[in-house]
Amino acid sequence: MSRKGLRERLKNGETLVVAEGYIFEFERRGYLKSGSFVPEVVLEHPELVKSLHEEYVRSGSDVVLAFTYKRDDEDAINKARNMFKEQIEWAVEGRADFIVAETFGEFGEAMLALECIKEYGNGLPSVVTMSLPMTLNMHDGIPVDEACRRLEEAGADVVGLNCGRGPETMVEPLKIIRKACKGPIAALPVPYRTNENQVTFFSLTVPGTEKMAFPLDLSSCYCTREEIRKFAEESKSIGVQYVGICCGNAPHFLREVAAVYEKPAPALKYSPEIEKHFIFGDEKKNDPYYTQTYKKKITQK
């Protein structure tokens, strides 16, 4: 980040573009297992983690997220609190700019995480985002707008949604959250074509079949770049200041978000210029054989 901290930047009306989705990207590249999704890559290939961070920054990310990932089969509050404490202390020791607590299905767990950040985070700013199920209520029954409002009132610097839902099914909840909260809100959808019937990416099926797409066949449900750009435009219109892409993210998607939010991303230099394509480009500037005759041969029966 720049020398200005999270709170100062948001207070000044600035926006943050945020790359997430590291786990899915490393799974695609063959460095961790789908299913358990434990990021051994951090220990086995730290140079690749650094490289992916650099790719996302080049594509427009203002934020580099560090893994402090830990799972356990016991749900006891004290054990969860101890895990949060450990991760927060790592962040403080590592001189993090702020702490992100994310992907909570239950409001209660999100609030517990925030309480731990306030207790052990040495004053660092906090971003708390939740993952909605098929409804507009969290798994413990709290409406999402109420959950975000209560987190904000409890001291979270940014509240909102990440993961679970794609662009199409995240927009309406964001509008509800915007009305409920006074401060900055976050939006980090997955880049998949969720819809009114398949609201989360867990419910998606491979097009033309009834086969579950999650997690191995999600590539069949990818959004287009134009759809990601449209989501970024809608988010900007709603007033989202902390925006990005979660599981399934890739540099070309993040570049679309960066363009909409007017970030000076180096990768924007290489944004598409289809008008220069020898077949599908400007007919006045390219050989008519390719833009007309050849194009017809490869696109029409």
KADA-V990266 format. One record per pair of residues at least 6 apart in sequence whose ideal C-beta (glycine too) atoms are under 7 Angstrom apart, sorted by the first residue. I is the first residue (numbers start at 1). GAP is how many residues later the second one is. Records with the same first field share a line. If there is no record, write none. Layout:
# KADA-V990266
I->GAP + GAP
This chain:
# KADA-V990266
1->61 + 62 + 96
5->92 + 120
6->91 + 92 + 119 + 151
7->118 + 150
9->7
10->147 + 148 + 174 + 231
15->226 + 228 + 246
16->46 + 47 + 225 + 226
17->43 + 44 + 45 + 226 + 227 + 237 + 240 + 241 + 244 + 246
18->43 + 44 + 45 + 170 + 224 + 225 + 226
19->37 + 42 + 225 + 226 + 230 + 235
20->45 + 142 + 168 + 224 + 225 + 226 + 229
21->224 + 225 + 226 + 227 + 228
22->30 + 43
23->9 + 14 + 16 + 224
24->223 + 224
25->27 + 224
26->6 + 13 + 15
27->7 + 10
31->10 + 14 + 17
32->6 + 7 + 8 + 9
34->181 + 182
39->28 + 30
41->7 + 8
42->7 + 25
53->11
55->196
56->195 + 198
57->7
58->207 + 208 + 209
59->192 + 195 + 196 + 199 + 206 + 208
60->194 + 195 + 197 + 198 + 203 + 205 + 207
61->193
65->35
66->28 + 30
68->19 + 22 + 23
70->13 + 17
72->7 + 11
77->35
80->29 + 32
81->31 + 35
84->28 + 29 + 32
85->31 + 35
88->11 + 28 + 29 + 32 + 33
89->31
91->8 + 33
92->29 + 30 + 32
96->28
98->26 + 27 + 28 + 29
99->18 + 22 + 25 + 27
100->27
101->9 + 12 + 13 + 16 + 25 + 27
102->27 + 60
103->28 + 59 + 60
104->6 + 9 + 26 + 27
105->26 + 28 + 33 + 34
106->32 + 33 + 34
107->31 + 33 + 35 + 40
108->32
110->18 + 20 + 37 + 41
111->40 + 43
113->15
114->12 + 14 + 37 + 40 + 41 + 42
117->9
118->37
125->32
126->30 + 31
127->30 + 31 + 59 + 115
128->23 + 28 + 31
129->31 + 32 + 33 + 57 + 59
130->8 + 17 + 31
131->30 + 31 + 32 + 33
132->12 + 29 + 32 + 33 + 41
133->6 + 67
134->65 + 66 + 69
136->7 + 8 + 37
137->6 + 7
138->6 + 9
144->29 + 32 + 33
145->31 + 32 + 35
148->11 + 12 + 29 + 32 + 33
149->31 + 32
151->8
152->7 + 29 + 30 + 31
157->27
158->26 + 27 + 28 + 84
159->22 + 26 + 27
160->17 + 25 + 26 + 27 + 82
161->9 + 12 + 13 + 25 + 26
162->24 + 26 + 84
163->25 + 27 + 83 + 84
164->26 + 36 + 37
165->24 + 25 + 29 + 34 + 35
166->23 + 24 + 25 + 26 + 27 + 28 + 35 + 57
167->22 + 56 + 60 + 61 + 64
168->25 + 26 + 27
169->25 + 26 + 30
170->17 + 19
171->63
174->11 + 13 + 61 + 64 + 66
175->63
177->8
178->7 + 60 + 61
184->57 + 58
185->55
186->54 + 56
187->48 + 53 + 56
188->56 + 57 + 58
189->42 + 56 + 57
190->11 + 56 + 57 + 58
191->31 + 32 + 37 + 54 + 57 + 58 + 62
192->9 + 12 + 26 + 29 + 30 + 31 + 56
193->28 + 30
194->6 + 7 + 10
198->6 + 7
201->13 + 17
202->12
204->9 + 10 + 14 + 17
205->6 + 7 + 8
206->7 + 11 + 14
207->13
211->6
213->7 + 8
218->30
225->27 + 28 + 31
228->25 + 28 + 29
229->27 + 31
232->11 + 24 + 25 + 28 + 29
233->27
235->8
236->24 + 25
243->14 + 18
244->10 + 13
245->8 + 9 + 12
251->16
255->10 + 12 + 13 + 16
258->7 + 10
259->9 + 12
274->6 + 7
275->6 + 7
278->8 + 9 + 12
279->11 + 12 + 15 + 16
280->15
281->10
283->8 + 9
